[in-house]
């Protein structure tokens, strides 16, 4: 990517409309461009900010809430430090790696049945794919276009994959809420005003939350491994007996 972009190129890279960029600037969420004559030039920091705003919106934050968060970062924080905090928060909010694909590239990675209109609309409703204004497709988490086709290749219909994703998302929301409850009850200092954190407080809270995030993933993976092993032994015991010629 070039060091600086015009607004149309920035919109294409970020997967948003140019009117959205102007709206974010008007609301103070995005810094203005570097002006050269009548041309505005945008850099990597602008792209990082747009991706962060998109991620925060995916997490359910309103633009007003995002504005308050950005304002808390910017109080006394220079641009280099701010970009570093944004990159760290973006990583914290989700380990997914976003990809933007052309329709042809998406077709190469998904099974044909995924392009059934009902299945595609369902994937859009679930937030698994987002069609951008320039006709490309933004996948917030590349793991979707890896695991989905892998399950389909095993013989699981794509509709069932989407059913399971929706059901699992509801359960993981509950699990995440429990871990965040632990964070709020035991890790946040008493009396801390989370709406008015300075840079040092934000960094400290971020480190604790990132560590909890890592530990939560380990705990959930261990619990899932144990559950699959236990239930598989129970449900497939008959198959194991048939496979053992001594039985």
MOJO-V27976 format. One record per residue. RES is the residue in three letters. OMEGA is omega in radians with two decimals (999 if undefined). BURIAL is # if it has 24 or more other ideal C-beta (glycine too) atoms within 12 Angstrom, else .. Layout:
<<RES,OMEGA,BURIAL> <RES,OMEGA,BURIAL>>
//
This chain:
<<UNK,3.09,.> <UNK,3.14,.> <UNK,3.14,.> <UNK,-3.06,.> <UNK,2.91,#> <UNK,-3.04,.> <UNK,3.13,#> <UNK,3.14,.> <UNK,3.10,#> <UNK,3.13,#> <UNK,-3.14,#> <UNK,3.14,#> <UNK,-3.08,#> <UNK,-3.13,#> <UNK,3.11,#> <UNK,3.09,#> <UNK,3.08,.> <UNK,3.11,#> <UNK,3.09,.> <UNK,3.10,#> <UNK,-3.14,#> <UNK,3.09,.> <UNK,3.13,.> <UNK,3.09,#> <UNK,-3.12,#> <UNK,-3.10,.> <UNK,3.07,.> <UNK,-3.14,.> <UNK,-3.06,#> <UNK,3.10,#> <UNK,3.09,#> <UNK,-3.12,.> <UNK,2.97,#> <UNK,-3.08,.> <UNK,3.02,.> <UNK,-2.98,.> <UNK,3.13,.> <UNK,-3.11,.> <UNK,3.08,.> <UNK,-3.12,#> <UNK,-3.10,.> <UNK,-3.10,#> <UNK,-3.14,#> <UNK,3.14,.> <UNK,3.10,#> <UNK,3.13,#> <UNK,3.08,#> <UNK,-3.11,#> <UNK,3.13,#> <UNK,3.13,#> <UNK,3.11,#> <UNK,3.11,#> <UNK,3.12,#> <UNK,3.14,#> <UNK,3.12,#> <UNK,3.08,#> <UNK,3.09,#> <UNK,3.13,#> <UNK,3.07,#> <UNK,3.14,.> <UNK,3.06,.> <UNK,3.09,.> <UNK,3.11,.> <UNK,3.11,.> <UNK,3.10,.> <UNK,3.12,#> <UNK,3.11,#> <UNK,3.12,.> <UNK,3.13,#> <UNK,-3.13,#> <UNK,3.14,.> <UNK,3.09,#> <UNK,-2.95,#> <UNK,3.13,#> <UNK,3.10,.> <UNK,-3.11,.> <UNK,3.13,.> <UNK,-3.01,.> <UNK,-3.11,.> <UNK,3.14,.> <UNK,3.13,.> <UNK,3.13,#> <UNK,3.10,#> <UNK,3.10,.> <UNK,3.13,#> <UNK,3.13,#> <UNK,3.13,.> <UNK,3.13,#> <UNK,3.11,#> <UNK,3.10,#> <UNK,-3.12,.> <UNK,-3.05,#> <UNK,3.10,#> <UNK,-3.12,#> <UNK,-3.13,.> <UNK,3.08,#> <UNK,-3.13,.> <UNK,3.03,#> <UNK,3.05,#> <UNK,-3.02,#> <UNK,2.95,#> <UNK,3.09,.> <UNK,3.13,.> <UNK,3.13,.> <UNK,3.11,.> <UNK,3.14,#> <UNK,3.13,.> <UNK,-3.04,.> <UNK,-3.11,#> <UNK,3.07,#> <UNK,-3.07,#> <UNK,-3.09,.> <UNK,3.12,#> <UNK,-3.10,#> <UNK,2.92,.> <UNK,-3.06,.> <UNK,-3.12,.> <UNK,-3.14,.> <UNK,-3.12,#> <UNK,3.10,#> <UNK,3.12,.> <UNK,3.12,.> <UNK,3.10,#> <UNK,-3.14,.> <UNK,-3.13,.> <UNK,3.13,#> <UNK,-3.11,#> <UNK,3.07,#> <UNK,3.13,#> <UNK,3.10,#> <UNK,-3.10,.> <UNK,-3.09,#> <UNK,-3.11,.> <UNK,3.05,.> <UNK,3.10,.> <UNK,-3.08,#> <UNK,3.08,#> <UNK,3.09,#> <UNK,-3.07,#> <UNK,3.13,#> <UNK,-3.07,#> <UNK,-3.14,#> <UNK,3.10,.> <UNK,-3.11,#> <UNK,3.00,#> <UNK,-3.07,.> <UNK,-3.14,#> <UNK,3.09,#> <UNK,3.12,#> <UNK,3.09,.> <UNK,3.11,#> <UNK,3.13,#> <UNK,3.09,.> <UNK,3.12,.> <UNK,3.11,.> <UNK,3.14,.> <UNK,-3.07,.> <UNK,3.09,#> <UNK,3.11,.> <UNK,3.08,.> <UNK,-3.14,#> <UNK,3.07,#> <UNK,-3.10,.> <UNK,3.10,.> <UNK,-3.12,#> <UNK,3.14,.> <UNK,-3.12,.> <UNK,-3.14,.> <UNK,3.10,.> <UNK,3.14,.> <UNK,3.14,.> <UNK,3.03,.> <UNK,3.12,.> <UNK,3.12,.> <UNK,3.14,.> <UNK,3.14,#> <UNK,3.12,.> <UNK,3.13,.> <UNK,3.10,#> <UNK,3.04,.> <UNK,3.06,.> <UNK,-3.13,.> <UNK,-3.10,#> <UNK,-3.07,.> <UNK,-2.96,.> <UNK,-3.06,.> <UNK,3.11,#> <UNK,3.11,.> <UNK,3.10,.> <UNK,3.08,.> <UNK,-3.13,.> <UNK,3.12,.> <UNK,-3.04,.> <UNK,3.12,.> <UNK,-3.12,.> <UNK,3.13,.> <UNK,3.00,#> <UNK,-3.04,.> <UNK,-3.11,.> <UNK,3.11,.> <UNK,3.14,#> <UNK,-3.14,#> <UNK,-3.13,.> <UNK,3.12,.> <UNK,3.13,#> <UNK,3.13,#> <UNK,3.13,.> <UNK,-3.13,#> <UNK,3.11,#> <UNK,3.12,#> <UNK,3.09,.> <UNK,3.11,#> <UNK,-3.14,#> <UNK,-3.12,.> <UNK,3.11,.> <UNK,3.11,#> <UNK,3.13,.> <UNK,-3.13,.> <UNK,-3.13,.> <UNK,3.12,.> <UNK,3.12,.> <UNK,3.13,.> <UNK,3.12,.> <UNK,3.11,.> <UNK,-3.12,.> <UNK,-3.13,.> <UNK,3.14,.> <UNK,3.14,.> <UNK,-3.10,.> <UNK,-3.09,.> <UNK,3.11,.> <UNK,3.10,.> <UNK,-3.12,.> <UNK,-3.02,.> <UNK,-3.06,.> <UNK,-3.13,.> <UNK,3.12,.> <UNK,3.11,.> <UNK,3.12,.> <UNK,3.11,.> <UNK,3.14,.> <UNK,-3.11,.> <UNK,-3.11,.> <UNK,-3.06,.> <UNK,-3.13,.> <UNK,-3.11,.> <UNK,999,.>>
//
